């Protein structure tokens, strides 16, 4: 029974580490957001075919719902599923970046 807290602590540390992509992958993800997402949401992410992805526009949006939209798209709209290209942790990281403002 004493091992359980250690196992839980290790699992939490692994989950936290998995949620933060490596620097090279972060760069790729930011490029994807600016270029691929920007193709519909506007290159400045202020909106276009798709809605604005600026922090003010996303402030009241649920992060979990945004993650699901990124991964699975929105049926009946041009929003495609990105799950073939992104992990769950990467989608979560993108949501965090969008809600706080993309780094330059």
N, C-alpha and C positions, 0 to 999 in steps of 0.2 A: 503494500500500500504506500510505502514511502516513495516509491519510484514514480508514482502517478504525477505528482507535481513537477518532477523533472521532465517527464515525457511531455506533459502539457506545455511547459516552458519552451522546450525544444521545438515543439510543433508550432507554437506561436511565433518563435523567432524565424523558423523556416518560412512560414506564411508571410511574415512581414518582408523578409528578404525577397521572396518570390514576387511580391507586389511591386517592387521597384526594379524596373528593367536596368540592365547594364548601360553605361553611358553611350556606347555605340548604338544600341537598340533604341535608346531614348531619342537620339538624333534621327534615326530612321522613322520613328513614330511621329515626331514633330513634323518631319518632312511630309509624311503621309497625311497628317491632319491639314497642313497648310495647302498641299497640292490636291490630293484626292478628295478630301472633304470640302476643301475650298472650291473645287469645281462646281459644286452645287450650292454650298452655303456662302459663296462669295470668297474671293481670295483674301479678303480682310476678315472673313468669318462674320460679317455684319448682316448676312442674309442674302439670298438670291432665290434660286429655285427652292432651296430648303431654308428653314428659319435661321435666325442669328444664333451663333454659338458663342457670343460674348458672355462674360461672367454675369452681367446684369440680366441678360435674357435667360440664363440658366439658374439664377439664384434660388428660385422657388421650385425648381425641378428636382425630383428625387434622384439621387446619384445611382441607385440600383436600377431604376427604370431607364436612365440614360445608358447605363452599361448594357442592358438587355437590348435596347434599340441599336446600339453600335454592333453588338454581336449578331443579332438576328434580323435586323432591318425592320421595316414597317410594310406589311403586306398592303398592296393597293397604292403604294406610293413609290417614288423613285429611290427611296432609301434602301440600299442593298444590305445584305448580311455580310459582316466583315469577319465572322467566325472562322472562315477558311484561312485567314491571314493573321489573325490576332488571337492571343491567348486571353483567357478570362482576366488574368492579372494585368495584361497590357491594356485591355479595354477599361479596366478600373483606373489605371494610371492616366489614361487619356481623359477620362471624366474629371479626375482631380485637377489635371492641368487646365482643362477648359473652364472649370468652375472658378479657378483662381486667376486665370489669365495665362496664356501661353508665354513661356520664356522667350526672350529675343534670341 
